[in-house]
Amino acid sequence: MRNRLLVILLLICATSTNAAVFDGINFTVGDTLQLHRSGLQGLAWLDSNRVAVLYVTPDSLPELPPLNVELVMTDSAADSISVTDYTGILNRGLIYDGEFYWSFGNTAPGKSSLYKIDADTLNVEDSFKLLGHYPAGIVWDGDYIWLTDRDRGRADRFSPDPLTEKIVRTVLTPGFSPYGISGGEKYFWVTDVSTGRMYRLSHGGKWNGTVTRESFWHRGEEIGLSHDGENLWMWTPGDSIAVQVLFD
């Protein structure tokens, strides 16, 4: 009898926890950032008037590497301020931590590195080999860099401290194929290719909410995320537009 009561209590606790996690989070679409060219693969706000955009123009033959990879500084009207070529180095993801840009690049089939780029000189300062097969999303939380791995269903926390400079924690994400990740002071938001959903995580990596299908449903699609310091933005890799997300 005692064991049966224990099982019932455990089931009730599990049900309550799941109900708390699957919050019906809704959002509406706000402003749009219309870029002057397609090929968007990374987006980082420097301040209210400047945005850094990583553009990747693919070759017509899919087995060949990208023809052109450029990091473009733009103003609020999306007009180019400066252009730097990173062909053969970078290919997706971009953040700015106040001193450096960070982005991914494929080094061999199934292998990638995280690149550290000086924001003043735009020189590659260092690179770090990653264990994951397909790092996709990247976000800076003020202390650490978080990376999603689309093929391994996880998020890795990377310490940029010169004394560490390595992955210091790994958490499993709610879906099977996490892609975009970004957020503000309280939460991260993660998009998942396999489930088509958007999930909310704490900065410690704990899953604590899910966006409703009515607001976000992109099964089988890669959706990138970035944050301007106040609001979340989402975009489709290779596109020329980013859309502002306003949570209810």
Accessible surface in RSA format (square Angstrom, percent):
REM  Atomic radii and reference values for relative SASA: ProtOr
REM  Chains: A
REM  Algorithm: Lee & Richards
REM  Probe-radius: 1.40
REM  Slices: 20
REM RES _ NUM      All-atoms   Total-Side   Main-Chain    Non-polar    All polar
REM                ABS   REL    ABS   REL    ABS   REL    ABS   REL    ABS   REL
RES MET A   1   167.12  86.5 121.98  80.7  45.13 107.5 110.14  93.6  56.98  75.5
RES ARG A   2   208.72  87.6 202.76 103.4   5.96  14.2  75.50 103.2 133.22  80.7
RES ASN A   3   115.12  79.4 113.68 109.9   1.43   3.5  29.00  69.8  86.12  83.2
RES ARG A   4   165.26  69.4 158.47  80.8   6.79  16.2  46.74  63.9 118.52  71.8
RES LEU A   5    89.71  50.0  89.52  64.0   0.19   0.5  89.52  62.9   0.19   0.5
RES LEU A   6   100.94  56.2  98.97  70.8   1.97   5.0 100.35  70.5   0.59   1.6
RES VAL A   7    81.12  53.4  80.94  73.3   0.18   0.4  81.08  70.5   0.04   0.1
RES ILE A   8    78.93  44.9  78.88  58.8   0.05   0.1  78.88  56.8   0.05   0.1
RES LEU A   9   105.66  58.8 105.47  75.5   0.19   0.5 105.54  74.1   0.12   0.3
RES LEU A  10   109.16  60.8 105.01  75.1   4.14  10.4 105.38  74.0   3.78  10.2
RES LEU A  11   112.05  62.4 111.08  79.5   0.97   2.5 111.56  78.3   0.49   1.3
RES ILE A  12    97.72  55.6  94.88  70.7   2.84   6.9  97.54  70.2   0.18   0.5
RES CYS A  13    76.03  57.5  71.53  79.8   4.50  10.6  25.16  63.8  50.87  54.8
RES ALA A  14    51.34  47.2  42.52  65.6   8.83  20.1  50.54  71.2   0.80   2.1
RES THR A  15    90.91  64.7  87.61  88.8   3.29   7.9  65.43  87.9  25.48  38.5
RES SER A  16    65.74  55.6  54.18  72.3  11.56  26.6  38.07  81.1  27.68  38.8
RES THR A  17    80.90  57.5  75.47  76.5   5.43  12.9  56.12  75.4  24.78  37.5
RES ASN A  18    82.73  57.1  82.42  79.7   0.31   0.7  15.35  36.9  67.39  65.1
RES ALA A  19    68.99  63.4  47.98  74.0  21.01  47.8  57.58  81.1  11.41  30.2
RES ALA A  20    63.74  58.6  49.25  76.0  14.48  32.9  58.92  83.0   4.82  12.8
RES VAL A  21    21.53  14.2  20.92  18.9   0.61   1.5  21.53  18.7   0.00   0.0
RES PHE A  22   110.92  55.5  92.06  57.0  18.85  49.1  92.06  55.8  18.85  54.0
RES ASP A  23    55.63  39.0  48.33  48.1   7.30  17.3  18.62  43.8  37.02  36.9
RES GLY A  24    55.43  68.4   0.00   N/A  55.43  68.4  25.11  68.9  30.33  67.9
RES ILE A  25    23.04  13.1  17.60  13.1   5.43  13.1  23.04  16.6   0.00   0.0
RES ASN A  26    58.01  40.0  54.69  52.9   3.32   8.0   8.04  19.4  49.97  48.3
RES PHE A  27    13.82   6.9   2.43   1.5  11.39  29.6   2.43   1.5  11.39  32.6
RES THR A  28    77.94  55.4  72.83  73.8   5.11  12.2  65.60  88.1  12.34  18.7
RES VAL A  29    87.43  57.5  59.71  54.1  27.72  66.8  59.71  51.9  27.72  75.2
RES GLY A  30    26.41  32.6   0.00   N/A  26.41  32.6  11.91  32.7  14.50  32.5
RES ASP A  31    96.00  67.2  89.75  89.3   6.25  14.8  19.57  46.1  76.43  76.2
RES THR A  32    76.80  54.6  51.65  52.4  25.15  59.9  25.75  34.6  51.05  77.2
RES LEU A  33    20.61  11.5  19.60  14.0   1.02   2.6  20.61  14.5   0.00   0.0
RES GLN A  34    97.23  54.4  88.20  64.5   9.03  21.5  52.57 111.9  44.66  33.9
RES LEU A  35     5.41   3.0   0.31   0.2   5.10  12.8   0.31   0.2   5.10  13.7
RES HIS A  36   124.39  68.0  88.44  61.5  35.95  92.0  79.43  81.9  44.96  52.3
RES ARG A  37    80.70  33.9  71.62  36.5   9.08  21.6  50.96  69.6  29.74  18.0
RES SER A  38    70.89  59.9  61.17  81.6   9.72  22.4  23.73  50.5  47.17  66.1
RES GLY A  39     5.90   7.3   0.00   N/A   5.90   7.3   5.77  15.8   0.13   0.3
RES LEU A  40     0.00   0.0   0.00   0.0   0.00   0.0   0.00   0.0   0.00   0.0
RES GLN A  41    35.05  19.6  33.42  24.4   1.63   3.9   0.32   0.7  34.73  26.3
RES GLY A  42     0.43   0.5   0.00   N/A   0.43   0.5   0.43   1.2   0.00   0.0
RES LEU A  43     3.73   2.1   0.00   0.0   3.73   9.4   0.00   0.0   3.73  10.0
RES ALA A  44     7.34   6.7   3.06   4.7   4.27   9.7   7.34  10.3   0.00   0.0
RES TRP A  45    42.71  17.1  23.06  11.2  19.65  46.1   8.13   4.3  34.58  56.1
RES LEU A  46    27.98  15.6   5.85   4.2  22.13  55.6   6.09   4.3  21.89  58.9
RES ASP A  47    62.79  44.0  47.00  46.8  15.79  37.3  46.53 109.5  16.27  16.2
RES SER A  48   101.83  86.0  68.24  91.1  33.59  77.4  55.45 118.1  46.39  65.0
RES ASN A  49    93.24  64.3  92.65  89.5   0.59   1.4  21.49  51.7  71.75  69.3
RES ARG A  50   106.73  44.8 106.65  54.4   0.08   0.2  30.24  41.3  76.48  46.4
RES VAL A  51     5.63   3.7   5.60   5.1   0.03   0.1   5.60   4.9   0.03   0.1
RES ALA A  52     0.00   0.0   0.00   0.0   0.00   0.0   0.00   0.0   0.00   0.0
RES VAL A  53     0.00   0.0   0.00   0.0   0.00   0.0   0.00   0.0   0.00   0.0
RES LEU A  54     0.00   0.0   0.00   0.0   0.00   0.0   0.00   0.0   0.00   0.0
RES TYR A  55     5.34   2.5   5.18   2.9   0.16   0.4   0.60   0.5   4.74   5.8
RES VAL A  56    13.35   8.8  10.62   9.6   2.73   6.6  10.62   9.2   2.73   7.4
RES THR A  57    55.94  39.8  55.02  55.8   0.92   2.2  47.65  64.0   8.29  12.5
RES PRO A  58    98.04  71.5  86.14  78.5  11.90  43.2  86.26  71.2  11.78  73.2
RES ASP A  59    34.17  23.9  22.38  22.3  11.79  27.9   0.37   0.9  33.79  33.7
RES SER A  60   107.38  90.7  69.38  92.6  37.99  87.5  58.35 124.2  49.03  68.7
RES LEU A  61    91.26  50.8  90.97  65.1   0.29   0.7  90.97  63.9   0.29   0.8
RES PRO A  62   125.43  91.4  91.10  83.0  34.34 124.8 101.56  83.8  23.88 148.4
RES GLU A  63   133.71  76.8  95.25  72.1  38.46  91.6  67.14 129.9  66.57  54.4
RES LEU A  64    85.28  47.5  73.09  52.3  12.19  30.6  73.56  51.7  11.71  31.5
RES PRO A  65    96.07  70.0  84.90  77.4  11.17  40.6  92.75  76.6   3.31  20.6
RES PRO A  66    44.76  32.6  36.92  33.7   7.84  28.5  38.01  31.4   6.75  42.0
RES LEU A  67   116.61  64.9  98.72  70.6  17.89  45.0 101.34  71.2  15.27  41.1
RES ASN A  68    42.75  29.5  42.36  40.9   0.40   1.0  14.37  34.6  28.38  27.4
RES VAL A  69     0.68   0.4   0.68   0.6   0.00   0.0   0.68   0.6   0.00   0.0
RES GLU A  70    30.92  17.8  30.92  23.4   0.00   0.0   0.00   0.0  30.92  25.2
RES LEU A  71     0.44   0.2   0.00   0.0   0.44   1.1   0.00   0.0   0.44   1.2
RES VAL A  72     1.83   1.2   1.83   1.7   0.00   0.0   1.83   1.6   0.00   0.0
RES MET A  73    18.48   9.6  18.48  12.2   0.00   0.0  17.89  15.2   0.59   0.8
RES THR A  74     2.41   1.7   2.38   2.4   0.03   0.1   1.34   1.8   1.07   1.6
RES ASP A  75    46.76  32.8  46.64  46.4   0.12   0.3  18.96  44.6  27.80  27.7
RES SER A  76    76.74  64.8  52.59  70.2  24.15  55.6  27.43  58.4  49.30  69.1
RES ALA A  77    62.23  57.2  43.21  66.7  19.01  43.3  54.32  76.5   7.91  21.0
RES ALA A  78     4.90   4.5   1.03   1.6   3.87   8.8   1.07   1.5   3.83  10.1
RES ASP A  79    70.05  49.1  68.35  68.0   1.70   4.0  22.74  53.5  47.31  47.2
RES SER A  80    76.55  64.7  45.56  60.8  30.99  71.4  21.50  45.8  55.05  77.1
RES ILE A  81   100.15  57.0  67.82  50.5  32.33  77.9  72.24  52.0  27.91  75.7
RES SER A  82    44.47  37.6  36.40  48.6   8.07  18.6  40.17  85.5   4.30   6.0
RES VAL A  83    79.52  52.3  47.60  43.1  31.92  76.9  47.60  41.4  31.92  86.6
RES THR A  84    33.96  24.2  30.73  31.2   3.22   7.7  27.91  37.5   6.05   9.1
RES ASP A  85    86.84  60.8  64.67  64.4  22.17  52.4  35.15  82.7  51.69  51.6
RES TYR A  86     7.29   3.4   6.47   3.7   0.82   2.1   7.29   5.5   0.00   0.0
RES THR A  87    53.82  38.3  35.51  36.0  18.31  43.6  33.82  45.4  20.00  30.2
RES GLY A  88    72.66  89.6   0.00   N/A  72.66  89.6  40.08 110.0  32.58  73.0
RES ILE A  89    62.43  35.5  58.24  43.4   4.19  10.1  59.47  42.8   2.96   8.0
RES LEU A  90     3.67   2.0   0.00   0.0   3.67   9.2   0.04   0.0   3.63   9.8
RES ASN A  91    21.94  15.1  17.56  17.0   4.37  10.5   8.24  19.8  13.70  13.2
RES ARG A  92    15.00   6.3  15.00   7.6   0.00   0.0   5.73   7.8   9.28   5.6
RES GLY A  93     6.25   7.7   0.00   N/A   6.25   7.7   5.60  15.4   0.64   1.4
RES LEU A  94     6.92   3.9   0.00   0.0   6.92  17.4   0.00   0.0   6.92  18.6
RES ILE A  95    15.65   8.9  14.33  10.7   1.31   3.2  15.65  11.3   0.00   0.0
RES TYR A  96    64.96  30.3  45.70  26.0  19.27  50.1  17.57  13.2  47.39  58.4
RES ASP A  97    31.53  22.1  10.90  10.9  20.63  48.8   3.82   9.0  27.71  27.6
RES GLY A  98    52.70  65.0   0.00   N/A  52.70  65.0  27.38  75.1  25.32  56.7
RES GLU A  99   111.86  64.2 104.73  79.2   7.13  17.0  37.36  72.3  74.50  60.8
RES PHE A 100    31.17  15.6  31.17  19.3   0.00   0.0  31.17  18.9   0.00   0.0
RES TYR A 101     5.73   2.7   5.73   3.3   0.00   0.0   0.00   0.0   5.73   7.1
RES TRP A 102     1.51   0.6   1.51   0.7   0.00   0.0   1.51   0.8   0.00   0.0
RES SER A 103     0.00   0.0   0.00   0.0   0.00   0.0   0.00   0.0   0.00   0.0
RES PHE A 104     0.08   0.0   0.08   0.0   0.00   0.0   0.08   0.0   0.00   0.0
RES GLY A 105     0.04   0.0   0.00   N/A   0.04   0.0   0.04   0.1   0.00   0.0
RES ASN A 106    83.92  57.9  60.80  58.8  23.13  55.7  19.02  45.8  64.90  62.7
RES THR A 107    75.75  53.9  38.18  38.7  37.57  89.5  38.94  52.3  36.80  55.6
RES ALA A 108    43.46  40.0  31.04  47.9  12.42  28.2  41.52  58.5   1.94   5.1
RES PRO A 109   137.05  99.9 107.64  98.1  29.41 106.9 120.33  99.3  16.72 103.9
RES GLY A 110    45.47  56.1   0.00   N/A  45.47  56.1  26.16  71.8  19.32  43.3
RES LYS A 111   131.60  64.2 129.19  79.3   2.41   5.7  77.99  70.2  53.61  57.1
RES SER A 112     2.59   2.2   0.63   0.8   1.96   4.5   0.02   0.0   2.57   3.6
RES SER A 113     4.56   3.9   4.56   6.1   0.00   0.0   0.24   0.5   4.32   6.1
RES LEU A 114     0.00   0.0   0.00   0.0   0.00   0.0   0.00   0.0   0.00   0.0
RES TYR A 115    30.58  14.3  30.58  17.4   0.00   0.0  10.82   8.1  19.76  24.4
RES LYS A 116    25.60  12.5  25.60  15.7   0.00   0.0   1.80   1.6  23.80  25.3
RES ILE A 117     0.00   0.0   0.00   0.0   0.00   0.0   0.00   0.0   0.00   0.0
RES ASP A 118    28.66  20.1  28.66  28.5   0.00   0.0   0.32   0.8  28.34  28.3
RES ALA A 119    24.03  22.1   8.90  13.7  15.13  34.4   8.90  12.5  15.13  40.1
RES ASP A 120   137.49  96.3 104.75 104.3  32.74  77.4  29.25  68.8 108.25 108.0
RES THR A 121    80.96  57.6  55.16  55.9  25.80  61.5  62.35  83.7  18.61  28.1
RES LEU A 122    33.45  18.6  27.62  19.8   5.83  14.7  27.71  19.5   5.75  15.5
RES ASN A 123    87.09  60.1  83.46  80.7   3.63   8.7  18.21  43.8  68.88  66.6
RES VAL A 124    58.35  38.4  30.75  27.8  27.60  66.5  30.75  26.7  27.60  74.9
RES GLU A 125    94.10  54.0  62.56  47.3  31.55  75.1   9.78  18.9  84.32  68.8
RES ASP A 126    61.56  43.1  54.88  54.6   6.67  15.8  11.57  27.2  49.99  49.9
RES SER A 127    53.58  45.3  37.79  50.4  15.78  36.4   2.41   5.1  51.16  71.7
RES PHE A 128    26.32  13.2  21.89  13.6   4.43  11.5  26.22  15.9   0.10   0.3
RES LYS A 129   193.95  94.6 166.97 102.5  26.98  64.2 109.47  98.5  84.48  90.0
RES LEU A 130    19.92  11.1   6.56   4.7  13.36  33.6   6.96   4.9  12.96  34.9
RES LEU A 131   137.29  76.5 119.77  85.7  17.52  44.0 122.82  86.3  14.47  38.9
RES GLY A 132     4.83   6.0   0.00   N/A   4.83   6.0   2.75   7.6   2.07   4.6
RES HIS A 133    96.03  52.5  89.15  62.0   6.89  17.6  60.10  61.9  35.93  41.8
RES TYR A 134    54.18  25.3  54.18  30.8   0.00   0.0  32.10  24.1  22.08  27.2
RES PRO A 135     4.68   3.4   4.68   4.3   0.00   0.0   4.68   3.9   0.00   0.0
RES ALA A 136     5.53   5.1   0.00   0.0   5.53  12.6   0.00   0.0   5.53  14.6
RES GLY A 137     6.76   8.3   0.00   N/A   6.76   8.3   6.76  18.5   0.00   0.0
RES ILE A 138    10.08   5.7   2.84   2.1   7.24  17.4   2.84   2.0   7.24  19.6
RES VAL A 139     6.98   4.6   6.78   6.1   0.20   0.5   6.98   6.1   0.00   0.0
RES TRP A 140    70.50  28.3  53.49  25.9  17.02  40.0  43.23  23.1  27.27  44.2
RES ASP A 141    34.98  24.5   9.71   9.7  25.27  59.8   7.27  17.1  27.71  27.6
RES GLY A 142    45.68  56.3   0.00   N/A  45.68  56.3  25.51  70.0  20.17  45.2
RES ASP A 143   100.70  70.5  88.41  88.0  12.29  29.1  15.71  37.0  84.99  84.8
RES TYR A 144    69.29  32.4  69.29  39.4   0.00   0.0  25.98  19.5  43.31  53.4
RES ILE A 145     0.00   0.0   0.00   0.0   0.00   0.0   0.00   0.0   0.00   0.0
RES TRP A 146     1.89   0.8   1.89   0.9   0.00   0.0   1.89   1.0   0.00   0.0
RES LEU A 147     4.90   2.7   4.63   3.3   0.27   0.7   4.63   3.2   0.27   0.7
RES THR A 148     0.49   0.3   0.00   0.0   0.49   1.2   0.22   0.3   0.27   0.4
RES ASP A 149     3.19   2.2   3.19   3.2   0.00   0.0   3.19   7.5   0.00   0.0
RES ARG A 150    59.10  24.8  58.38  29.8   0.72   1.7   4.33   5.9  54.77  33.2
RES ASP A 151    80.33  56.3  46.05  45.8  34.27  81.0  18.20  42.8  62.12  62.0
RES ARG A 152    98.31  41.3  73.46  37.4  24.85  59.2  18.61  25.4  79.70  48.3
RES GLY A 153    10.15  12.5   0.00   N/A  10.15  12.5   6.72  18.5   3.43   7.7
RES ARG A 154    30.46  12.8  30.46  15.5   0.00   0.0   5.31   7.3  25.15  15.2
RES ALA A 155     0.64   0.6   0.64   1.0   0.00   0.0   0.64   0.9   0.00   0.0
RES ASP A 156     8.86   6.2   8.86   8.8   0.00   0.0   0.00   0.0   8.86   8.8
RES ARG A 157    49.42  20.7  49.42  25.2   0.00   0.0   0.08   0.1  49.34  29.9
RES PHE A 158     2.49   1.2   2.49   1.5   0.00   0.0   2.49   1.5   0.00   0.0
RES SER A 159     8.62   7.3   8.62  11.5   0.00   0.0   1.90   4.0   6.72   9.4
RES PRO A 160    21.91  16.0  16.77  15.3   5.14  18.7  16.97  14.0   4.94  30.7
RES ASP A 161    67.21  47.1  60.47  60.2   6.74  15.9  19.90  46.8  47.31  47.2
RES PRO A 162   107.71  78.5  86.13  78.5  21.59  78.5  86.21  71.2  21.50 133.6
RES LEU A 163   171.42  95.5 135.60  97.0  35.82  90.0 139.59  98.0  31.83  85.7
RES THR A 164    51.17  36.4  31.89  32.3  19.28  45.9  14.10  18.9  37.07  56.0
RES GLU A 165    43.13  24.8  30.93  23.4  12.20  29.1   4.50   8.7  38.63  31.5
RES LYS A 166   125.79  61.4 121.40  74.5   4.39  10.4  68.34  61.5  57.45  61.2
RES ILE A 167    45.91  26.1  26.98  20.1  18.93  45.6  26.98  19.4  18.93  51.4
RES VAL A 168    59.25  39.0  24.24  21.9  35.01  84.4  31.69  27.5  27.56  74.7
RES ARG A 169   101.02  42.4  92.16  47.0   8.86  21.1  30.91  42.2  70.11  42.5
RES THR A 170    62.20  44.2  35.91  36.4  26.29  62.7  26.90  36.1  35.29  53.4
RES VAL A 171    18.83  12.4  13.45  12.2   5.39  13.0  18.83  16.4   0.00   0.0
RES LEU A 172   144.75  80.6 123.87  88.6  20.88  52.5 123.87  87.0  20.88  56.2
RES THR A 173    11.65   8.3   0.56   0.6  11.09  26.4   1.11   1.5  10.54  15.9
RES PRO A 174    34.72  25.3   0.87   0.8  33.85 123.1   8.29   6.8  26.43 164.2
RES GLY A 175     5.40   6.7   0.00   N/A   5.40   6.7   0.03   0.1   5.37  12.0
RES PHE A 176   154.97  77.5 144.48  89.5  10.50  27.3 147.09  89.2   7.88  22.6
RES SER A 177    24.76  20.9  24.76  33.0   0.00   0.0   2.83   6.0  21.92  30.7
RES PRO A 178     0.16   0.1   0.16   0.1   0.00   0.0   0.16   0.1   0.00   0.0
RES TYR A 179     8.95   4.2   8.95   5.1   0.00   0.0   3.68   2.8   5.27   6.5
RES GLY A 180     1.38   1.7   0.00   N/A   1.38   1.7   1.38   3.8   0.00   0.0
RES ILE A 181     1.70   1.0   0.76   0.6   0.94   2.3   0.76   0.5   0.94   2.5
RES SER A 182     4.98   4.2   4.98   6.6   0.00   0.0   0.10   0.2   4.88   6.8
RES GLY A 183    10.22  12.6   0.00   N/A  10.22  12.6   0.06   0.2  10.16  22.7
RES GLY A 184    28.47  35.1   0.00   N/A  28.47  35.1  19.71  54.1   8.76  19.6
RES GLU A 185   170.33  97.8 141.17 106.8  29.15  69.4  60.66 117.3 109.67  89.5
RES LYS A 186   159.09  77.6 143.26  87.9  15.84  37.7  91.02  81.9  68.07  72.5
RES TYR A 187    74.69  34.9  72.54  41.3   2.15   5.6  36.00  27.1  38.68  47.7
RES PHE A 188     1.94   1.0   1.94   1.2   0.00   0.0   1.94   1.2   0.00   0.0
RES TRP A 189    21.35   8.6  21.35  10.3   0.00   0.0   9.87   5.3  11.48  18.6
RES VAL A 190     0.67   0.4   0.67   0.6   0.00   0.0   0.67   0.6   0.00   0.0
RES THR A 191     2.93   2.1   2.93   3.0   0.00   0.0   2.93   3.9   0.00   0.0
RES ASP A 192     3.47   2.4   0.79   0.8   2.68   6.3   1.20   2.8   2.26   2.3
RES VAL A 193    24.08  15.8  23.96  21.7   0.13   0.3  23.96  20.8   0.13   0.3
RES SER A 194    36.15  30.5  21.03  28.1  15.12  34.8  30.38  64.7   5.77   8.1
RES THR A 195    32.17  22.9  25.03  25.4   7.14  17.0  29.81  40.0   2.37   3.6
RES GLY A 196     0.04   0.1   0.00   N/A   0.04   0.1   0.04   0.1   0.00   0.0
RES ARG A 197    42.79  18.0  42.79  21.8   0.00   0.0   5.20   7.1  37.59  22.8
RES MET A 198     0.00   0.0   0.00   0.0   0.00   0.0   0.00   0.0   0.00   0.0
RES TYR A 199    13.32   6.2  13.32   7.6   0.00   0.0   3.78   2.8   9.54  11.8
RES ARG A 200    42.81  18.0  42.81  21.8   0.00   0.0   0.00   0.0  42.81  25.9
RES LEU A 201     2.61   1.5   2.61   1.9   0.00   0.0   2.61   1.8   0.00   0.0
RES SER A 202    31.28  26.4  31.28  41.8   0.00   0.0  26.98  57.5   4.30   6.0
RES HIS A 203    46.78  25.6  41.35  28.7   5.43  13.9  29.34  30.2  17.44  20.3
RES GLY A 204    32.33  39.9   0.00   N/A  32.33  39.9  25.54  70.1   6.79  15.2
RES GLY A 205     9.15  11.3   0.00   N/A   9.15  11.3   1.25   3.4   7.91  17.7
RES LYS A 206   156.72  76.5 149.46  91.7   7.26  17.3  98.08  88.3  58.64  62.5
RES TRP A 207    73.66  29.6  66.80  32.3   6.86  16.1  66.80  35.6   6.86  11.1
RES ASN A 208    39.53  27.3  34.90  33.7   4.63  11.2  23.73  57.1  15.80  15.3
RES GLY A 209     0.00   0.0   0.00   N/A   0.00   0.0   0.00   0.0   0.00   0.0
RES THR A 210     3.04   2.2   2.33   2.4   0.71   1.7   2.33   3.1   0.71   1.1
RES VAL A 211     0.00   0.0   0.00   0.0   0.00   0.0   0.00   0.0   0.00   0.0
RES THR A 212    23.50  16.7  20.27  20.5   3.23   7.7  23.50  31.6   0.00   0.0
RES ARG A 213   137.62  57.8 127.38  64.9  10.23  24.4  36.84  50.3 100.78  61.1
RES GLU A 214   157.05  90.2 116.17  87.9  40.89  97.3  70.81 137.0  86.24  70.4
RES SER A 215    26.80  22.6   4.65   6.2  22.15  51.0   5.73  12.2  21.07  29.5
RES PHE A 216     2.67   1.3   1.36   0.8   1.31   3.4   2.67   1.6   0.00   0.0
RES TRP A 217   102.35  41.1  84.59  40.9  17.75  41.7  56.46  30.1  45.89  74.4
RES HIS A 218    50.53  27.6  49.29  34.3   1.24   3.2  38.34  39.5  12.19  14.2
RES ARG A 219   160.13  67.2 138.58  70.6  21.55  51.3  31.13  42.5 129.00  78.2
RES GLY A 220    58.97  72.7   0.00   N/A  58.97  72.7  29.31  80.4  29.66  66.4
RES GLU A 221    79.77  45.8  72.93  55.2   6.84  16.3  31.37  60.7  48.40  39.5
RES GLU A 222    45.64  26.2  40.31  30.5   5.33  12.7  16.71  32.3  28.93  23.6
RES ILE A 223     7.76   4.4   7.25   5.4   0.51   1.2   7.25   5.2   0.51   1.4
RES GLY A 224     2.13   2.6   0.00   N/A   2.13   2.6   2.13   5.9   0.00   0.0
RES LEU A 225    11.64   6.5   0.00   0.0  11.64  29.3   0.00   0.0  11.64  31.3
RES SER A 226     7.28   6.2   4.67   6.2   2.61   6.0   7.28  15.5   0.00   0.0
RES HIS A 227    43.01  23.5  24.54  17.1  18.47  47.2  11.48  11.8  31.53  36.7
RES ASP A 228    44.09  30.9  19.57  19.5  24.52  58.0   6.40  15.1  37.69  37.6
RES GLY A 229    65.10  80.3   0.00   N/A  65.10  80.3  34.27  94.1  30.83  69.0
RES GLU A 230   150.00  86.1 121.47  91.9  28.52  67.9  44.87  86.8 105.12  85.8
RES ASN A 231    39.45  27.2  36.89  35.7   2.56   6.2   2.56   6.2  36.89  35.7
RES LEU A 232     3.68   2.0   1.30   0.9   2.37   6.0   1.30   0.9   2.37   6.4
RES TRP A 233    18.49   7.4  18.49   8.9   0.00   0.0  18.49   9.9   0.00   0.0
RES MET A 234    25.90  13.4  25.52  16.9   0.37   0.9  24.91  21.2   0.99   1.3
RES TRP A 235    20.34   8.2  13.19   6.4   7.15  16.8  20.31  10.8   0.03   0.0
RES THR A 236    60.13  42.8  58.45  59.3   1.68   4.0  37.82  50.8  22.31  33.7
RES PRO A 237    25.44  18.5   7.42   6.8  18.03  65.5   7.43   6.1  18.02 112.0
RES GLY A 238    34.65  42.7   0.00   N/A  34.65  42.7  21.88  60.0  12.77  28.6
RES ASP A 239    57.26  40.1  50.57  50.3   6.69  15.8  11.40  26.8  45.87  45.7
RES SER A 240    23.81  20.1  23.81  31.8   0.00   0.0   4.00   8.5  19.81  27.7
RES ILE A 241    52.82  30.1  51.59  38.4   1.22   3.0  51.59  37.2   1.22   3.3
RES ALA A 242     0.00   0.0   0.00   0.0   0.00   0.0   0.00   0.0   0.00   0.0
RES VAL A 243    30.85  20.3  30.85  27.9   0.00   0.0  30.85  26.8   0.00   0.0
RES GLN A 244    19.65  11.0  19.65  14.4   0.00   0.0   0.00   0.0  19.65  14.9
RES VAL A 245     1.91   1.3   0.00   0.0   1.91   4.6   0.00   0.0   1.91   5.2
RES LEU A 246    69.94  38.9  67.08  48.0   2.86   7.2  69.37  48.7   0.56   1.5
RES PHE A 247    67.20  33.6  37.24  23.1  29.96  78.0  37.28  22.6  29.92  85.6
RES ASP A 248   133.02  93.2  64.09  63.8  68.92 163.0  66.76 157.1  66.26  66.1
END  Absolute sums over single chains surface
CHAIN  1 A    12635.2       9976.7       2658.6       6992.3       5642.9
END  Absolute sums over all chains
TOTAL         12635.2       9976.7       2658.6       6992.3       5642.9
